Amino acid sequence: MPPIKTIIKLVFLSLVVGMVIIFFDITPLGFWESAVNITEQAFEKAKAFISWAMIYIVTGAFVVVPLYIISRIIKKPKKQNDQ
């Protein structure tokens, strides 16, 4: 069982935080709904960004990957020193 001092501190801190929250007209349900909405919006924006970026990545890959493969084929192999 926690000491009585800890319980009193928690009650006092809860009172102060509750007063601040009520002052700003925030309800616990409203807080959690806002948190969920913000999270959903963040995921939607991330999904939209990834969709936007993938078009450019795939288009660029049609040029970059074949050039990379050709450059690796043409590149002279490094000589290994026999010791």
C-alpha positions in Angstrom: 0.0 0.0 0.0 1.4 3.4 -1.0 2.3 5.8 1.8 -0.3 8.4 2.6 2.0 11.3 1.4 2.0 9.8 -2.1 -1.7 9.5 -2.1 -2.1 13.1 -0.9 0.3 14.3 -3.6 -1.6 12.4 -6.3 -4.9 13.8 -5.1 -3.6 17.4 -5.1 -1.9 17.0 -8.5 -5.2 15.5 -9.9 -7.1 18.5 -8.5 -4.8 21.0 -10.1 -4.7 19.3 -13.5 -8.5 18.9 -13.4 -8.9 22.6 -12.7 -6.6 23.5 -15.7 -8.4 21.1 -18.0 -11.9 22.4 -17.0 -10.6 26.0 -17.4 -9.8 25.2 -21.0 -13.1 23.5 -21.5 -11.6 20.1 -22.3 -13.5 17.0 -21.4 -11.8 13.6 -21.1 -14.0 12.2 -23.9 -13.2 15.2 -26.1 -9.5 14.9 -25.4 -9.5 11.2 -26.5 -11.6 11.9 -29.5 -9.2 14.7 -30.6 -6.2 12.4 -30.1 -7.9 9.7 -32.2 -8.8 12.2 -34.9 -5.2 13.6 -35.0 -3.8 10.1 -35.3 -6.2 9.2 -38.1 -5.3 12.4 -40.0 -1.6 11.7 -39.6 -2.0 8.2 -41.0 -4.1 9.5 -43.9 -1.5 12.2 -44.7 1.3 9.6 -44.5 -0.6 7.3 -46.8 -1.2 10.1 -49.3 2.5 11.1 -49.2 3.6 7.5 -49.8 1.2 7.2 -52.7 2.5 10.5 -54.2 6.1 9.5 -53.7 5.7 6.0 -55.1 4.7 7.3 -58.5 8.0 9.3 -58.7 10.0 6.4 -57.3 8.7 3.9 -59.8 9.0 6.3 -62.7 12.6 7.1 -61.8 13.5 3.5 -61.3 12.6 2.8 -64.9 15.7 4.9 -65.8 18.0 4.5 -62.8 17.9 0.7 -62.3 18.8 -0.2 -66.0 21.6 2.4 -66.0 22.9 1.0 -62.7 22.9 -2.5 -64.1 24.6 -1.4 -67.3 27.3 0.5 -65.3 28.0 -2.6 -63.2 28.3 -4.8 -66.3 30.7 -2.3 -68.0 32.7 -1.5 -64.9 36.1 -3.3 -64.9 36.4 -5.9 -62.1 39.0 -4.9 -59.5 42.2 -6.9 -59.6 42.9 -8.9 -56.5 46.4 -8.9 -55.1 47.8 -12.4 -54.8 50.0 -12.6 -51.7 
